[in-house]
Amino acid sequence: MEVTLDTQVIPKRESFKYLGSIIQKDAEIDGDITHRVGVGWMKWRLASGVLCDKKLPLKLKDKFYRAVVRPTMLYGAECWLIKNSHIQKMKVAEMRMLRWMCGHTRLDKIRNEDIRERVGMAPMDVKMREARLKWFGHVRRRSLDAPVRRCKRLTLTGTRRGGGRPKKYWGEVIRHDMAQLQIFEDIALDRKVWMSSIRIVD
């Protein structure tokens, strides 16, 4: 089926950018993950004068990294149907940044855990989980008459697999996140309790 605008045929694309995210025809996020890592490195290069300056205290570099680089990499993460391969790709990119920020490379043979402890940075997958659960809380507390294109209120029941659907549902990811933290969906209705349950201090 062809889509036309006046007499012009709109070409079909396998993926396109929308509001800073890469939307794929197959509903996967591989392209978006690659894009986020690339944008993160772009921000890193722009800020490398600060982040790689040996004269600056590490605490100042940490704050700068959290404010500039990490939010860029995590843009849209609350809606990702994340896989282990995606998490690993994000972790590898961030660890390279953190090592350079500390003045080390992999040749120094310093463990990732030691680097993170030095900069006080939580793992990337933990921050992605926090972002997902924070967004889930917002949606779960949304009133039934909220103007959101006739969408029903979000619950985590009745997620069936059907033809043409992605291999994993967002609800499945959220259920796994809650199981890890040993929390329940109904807690999300109380914003203060929910935020204190999911917040990661780093």
WOCOR-V269705 format. One record per pair of residues at least 6 apart in sequence whose ideal C-beta (glycine too) atoms are under 7 Angstrom apart, sorted by the first residue. I is the first residue (numbers start at 1). J is the second residue. Records with the same first field share a line. If there is no record, write none. Layout:
I = J  J
This chain:
2 = 9
3 = 10
4 = 10
14 = 24  25
15 = 22  23  24  25  31
16 = 23
20 = 75
21 = 32  76
22 = 31  32  35
24 = 31
27 = 166
28 = 166
29 = 80  81  86
32 = 76
33 = 86  89  90
36 = 73  75
37 = 73  89  90  93
39 = 72
40 = 69  72  73  93
43 = 68  69  72
44 = 51  69  97
47 = 64  68  69
50 = 56  61  64
51 = 61  64  65  101
52 = 100  101
54 = 103
58 = 102  119
61 = 101
62 = 119  120
65 = 101
69 = 97
73 = 90
74 = 127  128  131
77 = 128  131
78 = 131  132  134  135
79 = 170
81 = 166  168  170  173
82 = 128  173
87 = 124  125
90 = 124
91 = 123  124  125
94 = 124
95 = 112  115
98 = 115  116  119  121
99 = 105  106  115
101 = 119
102 = 115  118  119
104 = 110
116 = 123
120 = 202
121 = 202
122 = 200  202
126 = 200
127 = 200
129 = 177
130 = 198  199  200
132 = 173  174  177
133 = 177  198
134 = 198
136 = 174  188
137 = 188  191  194
139 = 154
140 = 154  185  188  189
141 = 188  189  191
142 = 153
144 = 153
156 = 171  174  175  185
159 = 169  171  172
178 = 184  185
181 = 197  198
183 = 197
187 = 193  194  197
188 = 194
